[in-house]
Each structure stands twice: as C-alpha cells, then as structure tokens.
Amino acid sequence: MGGQIVHFEDIAFGQGATMALPIWAQFMKNAYSNPDLGISDEKFQSPKY
C-alpha cells in the first residue's frame, strides 16, 4: 500500500502550454470583458530607461 508515484507518462500532457495556458486564456478573456475592472486593451507604452 502506498509508494506509488503519480505522474504523467508523457511531458506533453503536463507542461505549461497544455495545462495552464487554456486556464490563463479564459481568465484573461473574462478580465478584459469585465467593464468593472477597467482594463484597457490599448497598446502599452514601454517606459524609457
């Protein structure tokens, strides 16, 4: 009993683009579509150093 290792057989299923990207994309889509948050979709002005 116990001692088993839980993991993906292939890295393709466990890497970030497969696991996190769809969740992040949905979160950002909801954030941009919520007018109460006031997030602008205009081009970002990079600061000068």
C-alpha positions as a Python dict, from the first residue, in 0.01 Angstrom:
ca = {
    (1, 'M'): (0, 0, 0),
    (2, 'G'): (133, 342, -91),
    (3, 'G'): (461, 414, -258),
    (4, 'Q'): (307, 471, -599),
    (5, 'I'): (426, 768, -799),
    (6, 'V'): (159, 982, -962),
    (7, 'H'): (282, 1149, -1279),
    (8, 'F'): (214, 1198, -1647),
    (9, 'E'): (356, 929, -1873),
    (10, 'D'): (449, 1198, -2126),
    (11, 'I'): (561, 1556, -2065),
    (12, 'A'): (324, 1673, -2342),
    (13, 'F'): (30, 1649, -2102),
    (14, 'G'): (200, 1809, -1803),
    (15, 'Q'): (383, 2105, -1949),
    (16, 'G'): (258, 2463, -1909),
    (17, 'A'): (116, 2529, -2253),
    (18, 'T'): (-106, 2224, -2228),
    (19, 'M'): (-217, 2261, -1866),
    (20, 'A'): (-205, 2630, -1773),
    (21, 'L'): (-244, 2820, -2098),
    (22, 'P'): (-614, 2739, -2159),
    (23, 'I'): (-699, 2838, -1799),
    (24, 'W'): (-494, 3160, -1823),
    (25, 'A'): (-652, 3247, -2159),
    (26, 'Q'): (-1005, 3209, -2019),
    (27, 'F'): (-913, 3416, -1713),
    (28, 'M'): (-772, 3698, -1929),
    (29, 'K'): (-1069, 3684, -2167),
    (30, 'N'): (-1305, 3726, -1871),
    (31, 'A'): (-1091, 4004, -1721),
    (32, 'Y'): (-1084, 4207, -2044),
    (33, 'S'): (-1458, 4165, -2100),
    (34, 'N'): (-1548, 4286, -1747),
    (35, 'P'): (-1603, 4664, -1762),
    (36, 'D'): (-1590, 4692, -1381),
    (37, 'L'): (-1218, 4609, -1387),
    (38, 'G'): (-1129, 4895, -1621),
    (39, 'I'): (-856, 4704, -1805),
    (40, 'S'): (-751, 4885, -2121),
    (41, 'D'): (-673, 4692, -2438),
    (42, 'E'): (-473, 4982, -2582),
    (43, 'K'): (-108, 4942, -2670),
    (44, 'F'): (120, 4952, -2365),
    (45, 'Q'): (373, 5237, -2353),
    (46, 'S'): (707, 5093, -2250),
    (47, 'P'): (899, 5311, -2001),
    (48, 'K'): (1226, 5469, -2118),
    (49, 'Y'): (1536, 5373, -1920),
}
